[in-house]
Amino acid sequence: AIPVRSSRLPLLSDAMPAPAHLFPLIRNCEMSRICSTVCYCHHKHLCCLSSHFAHSHFRYAPQKKFAALYRPKENFNHFFHTRDYASTPQRFYLTPPQVNSILKANEYSFKVPEFDGKNVSSVLGFDSNQLPANAPIEDRRSAATCLQTRGMLLGVFDGHAGCACAQAVSERLFYYIAVSLLPHETLLEIENAVESGRALLPILQWHKHPNDYFSKEASKLYFNSLRTYWQELIDLNSGETTDVKEALINAFKRLDNDISLEAQVGDPNSFLNYLVLRVAFSGATACVAHVDGVDLHIANTGDSRAMLGVQEEDGSWSAVNLSYDHNAQNEHEVERVKMEHPKSEEKSLVKQDRLLGLLMPFRAFGDVKFKWSIELQKRVVESGPDQLNDNEYTKFIPPNYHTPPYLTAEPEVIYHKLRPQDKFLVLATDGLWETMHRQDVARIVGEYLTGVHHQQPIAVGGYKVTLGQMHGLLTERRARISSVFEDQNAATHLIRHAVGNNEFGTVDHERLSKMLSLPEELARMYRDDITIIVVQFNSHVIGACQNEAL
Amino acid sequence: AARMFLRLLSDVRWRVANPKWRRMTCSPRSTSSTAEPHPVSLPAQTQVVICGGGIMGTSVAYHLSKMGWKDIVLLEQGRLAAGTTRFCAGIVSTARHVSIELKMADYSNKLYQQLEQETGVKTGYMKTGSISLAQTQDRLISLKRIASSLNVMGIPCEIITPKQVAQLHPLINIHDLVGAMYVPEDALVSSANVSLALATAASRNGVQIHERTSVSHVSVQKGRVTGVETDRGQIQCQYFVNCAGQWAYELGHSGEEPVNIPLHACEHFYLLTHPLKEPLASNLPTIVDPDGRIYIRNWQGGILSGGFEKNPKPLFTEGRNQLEIQNLQEDWDHFEPLLSALLRRMPDLEALQIMQLVNCPESFTPDMRCIMGESPTVRGYFVLAGMNSAGISYGGGAGKYLAEWMVNGYPSENVWPLDLKRFGTLQSSRTFLRHRVMEVMPLMCDLKVPRWDFQTGRQLRTSPLYDRLDAQGARWMEKHGFERVKYFVPPGKDLLDLDQSKTFYKPDWFDIVGSEVKCCKEAVCVIDMSSFTKFEISSTGDQALESLQYLFSNDLDVPVGHVVHTGMLNEKGGYENDCSIARLSKRSFFMISPTDQQVHCWAWLKNRLPDDSNLTMEDVTWKYTALNLIGPRAVDVLSELSYAPITPEHFPSLFCKEMSVGYANGIRVMSITHTGEPGFMLYIPIEYALHVYNEVMNMGQKYGIRNAGYYALRSLRIEKFFAFWGQDLDAFTTPMECGREFQVKLEKGMEFVGQEALLEQKQDGVYKRFTMFILEDHDTDADLWPWWGEPIFRNGRYVGKTTSSAYSYTLERHVCLGFVQHFDEKTGEALVVTTDFINQGEYEIDIAGQRFQAKAKLYPFSSLFTHRRRKDEVELSGYQRE
């Protein structure tokens, strides 16, 4: 089921650079005409188009997905301002039901089951959804309950240069984390079961949307690597209780290491051999939450983001960041990278806000091009299958590549002790954060989850209000509410806002429809893949835990 | 008492004169300067205690005291008229669908009109008239039906055009209207002041009124009220009247012996505005826009407008201690659809300034009709509550009927549709009520079409065959919580959605029911009739027979194995119940009554059977599943399933035998079908139900058996001129008036309830006569269908109303049943109705203003229906089976 590159990709790679050559020749007005025939588009997205052109001088991009390496950013917005409504030719737009069916295609909800009418978990449940911009989508998501330890794992993974790495991480990372958290006895029990061919204790209970697939072909390979890992853990038995933070870091690093090793060793099965190489040569960021009672750990690698929604005493919503982006905007991160390499490379390390002028995230899984030595890369590519050898991207070595590795999968782990006012957690790939401020995210999700009733009620009091004024006010409030009611899923609701928000922060159906009507090839220029998980917390349980602690 | 009256009156006068009074009563804790706390102590003993000082309590007190009962104490927990009555919109409207409600509203209107003159208390009565608007043709039909009944009652009323609407009211946008109904005599009042006026008059007549006194519970001994506990001490009394409004349910449950009063409160909102620049005239008609779900009346130069939204907010589900009425919040977002409807109806109001959005809870009942009458379990415990937001319209009339009920033992009109005993404990689950009132409140404005079924609170009582029947395409209706089949939709056939199926014309199931009727006529059908109320009455000696002979009008001293159709009459000879009684043995009887008689009939018999431990009565409704095998081949099916001979010689009509059917033994088989068609009723112990049903269906295959529902049954019984209790028959109808003298043992020299009245009628003749009408020039496909309540005209003069109707597939005509009266042309006095009077008239039935010629008949067309008749099996009687 793993998507294989189609034969039309070389065609695209020929086509892509063309606009770059034309670019200086096209005057602004012509450009706007071209764009307007494509769609009405917000300036932010226009600039993503322009930035795309601006950077497409990298001939090495063999497929448009490589564009994911070049993240469009807000600061390129000086090209076009004209919004040409008049010249927009009449075209077919999606009706609201069609829009909804697109938005809801990938939505998934999980409610933590109740026992004796009570949910004793600190998590009420979660909503998740994703909206593709790439075809196929390069984002992945995972959610699972740990069965041998307590707690729940949730994560979003943003792939680049293909989806292979994100796919592999989404399948494997939670097993690595769960194993890292297991006590020694359980590890022994599992190993003995495998040894004697008995049934294994289930480690994770997955909560998957039907579209979230697992690769059958690689499961044996993945299992063997995992088994090696727990055997090492058994041998290492430190006797100490497992620290969650440490477990998360170890799991991330170990998985990345396994991905790298598997690609170096290869596999006799040619399909698998090609798969492990694609996994290693593509990349993925990961943002993972581990919730156990009031203990919340966020492990983040890359530029996806975790955000906590907090309800203030007055009922309003605020956002608390639970992760730091690993990119050029993060000074500490730039500092860290510079520390790890000789002073001579200081200038070439970060260029145009990218690692070695190429990569947006400063930490990632896979991406062996930024980790392996040049020799290793050449050896693997040459001995690899023909498809790999024909691929310009894999053969291309980043410029100024002197002291690898330049990239790590080691996560930054943040611990937060949940309080009753912490109502929900949003994990999302940068596709969301590019378009929405976290404060708006907190407000929209908060209002959605608490329902309409928390919209501040109107009271006339002693004010002079006419029936007409009141009617206008109520109609406007109603419009806001109805957009909430359209969605049964908080993540879907957020995506609707992310894609369809107008200048006033309300969903504009026409705009939403246009954005979703974009043909596959163009969609990526206007938006990125968006993946969102919204975890809702159980304030009663959290409050009770807090009281117990007191 | 005199001092009390003076204090109260001065208090009332002071309040009315003082403009601050409005605010004073809103906060019950503020004390007025004149009303020192509890100047008069409670009496130790009284005849009647009324709980609740709203419009209902004061109206009951007023009418009781007028009828001569003086020893009455009225207790109010806060201040008089400070509950829902205080917030009521004050619209007195006679435009009602149910005729008893219409009569109550008409009486209230006339009472309020002269109340100010009678009591000296200003009631704010203003005859403004009301206009009900129609945005659709269906709505106009609905209004025309009301107009027809108002007109024959002598209440002025006309259907007017949109242009006429504009002339009557300057602000109305008429562009989307198709017509309207104008009732010029409808009025506005200040409801709190009406209540105070009634209290003033009552206290003048000797009623003691105590405010700030709460009833904590009602004491009961041996099934009778003995007194009340209040927060200020005890009062002994013989009668207790629960007029506690939305607290009536809780109060009913506070005693040792719970009284179920199924009602539930919903929030209700209306808007008050400041006056218009040019203040509205105070005599401007009230506007009701049911399609916009709103009403609009003038209020102090501005308007008062509220409505019944689609998504009501029920409250107080868990009782009163959560929220006080005074603290309810305005909810503008909730009001938005109604505000939009208001501005659409009167666009010029845009600039009008808001004064307040009032949130006043109203109580609603499971069937949108109010609740009155005596508790079936506690004698002397009366109830008047659950007004479904029409308290001020019904207040006067309802109070009058209840007072008559208490004083005379029965009211002067048939109030069965409002009787508390139509409900049982099964309607008093809070969850049921909460869900049901959420459906009922929007219904206030929904189109009232024939054959409408509630959608909430369903599948409560079901037959053991429910799933089997459902899987075969059954469509269900509900009676007294019991699911009953309307008809079976054949595989591959689809009916309209619920909303689209609403019609005043030919319904979509017409052909389906037609084929079920055909099968009943030509082959055999099975109808599950398990919902019927079934009692067993037995004794060690002759007590059962003796008691039943006294309580029932027909002769029950028949050989064992006979079935008797008989009425259970009241002293006036009217039908309290109409039932079939099988004599199982010398000393035991099996009694089958209509479904909704379960509570009423039980209470009636319990109160009248001698208190004798040797005489037992048991409700066995739940123990038996009843299958009705209707049709000429029923005898063949049953013969094959049991080896007992069931040919007419061995099993004549109106017989009951216990026999085996298939493997199951002990099935009570009766040769009755409740339709006049040949066939059998099988009373099957429930554990055998599925077995017997399967056997019957398998064996019946070769005789063309199929399932049928109540709509087929209804068509069959109406074309056979069978009357239904609860629809055609009521406590004001005697056997003489519906041609059933043969069901009465007048000549046997035995005494029974109602005998005197019947003997009198036999001598003097009857004043109304049950008659069958066959519509002549009615086009089933194109014309409006009759329902019930249509006026009947004889030689152009109004003579009565229909009580039920159905399409007869045999006659290919509509058949209406109804009562014909004879009013003197000059004086309007009711005269004796003779057979000649019936036979010598030209009749017309008025359906929503359109008159159709009808042929009157006093006897059914028996010859038309004979297929394979046996010589004596004509079931000469008919009786209610809705």
Interface residues (C-beta under 8 A of the other chain):
Chain A: V452 Q455 P457 I458 A459 V460 K464 V465 T466 L467 G468 M470 H471 L474 T475 R477 R478 I481
Chain B: L271 T273 Q329 E330 D331 W332 D333 F335 E336 L339 S340 L342 L343 L349 E350 A351 L352 Q353 I354 Q356 L357
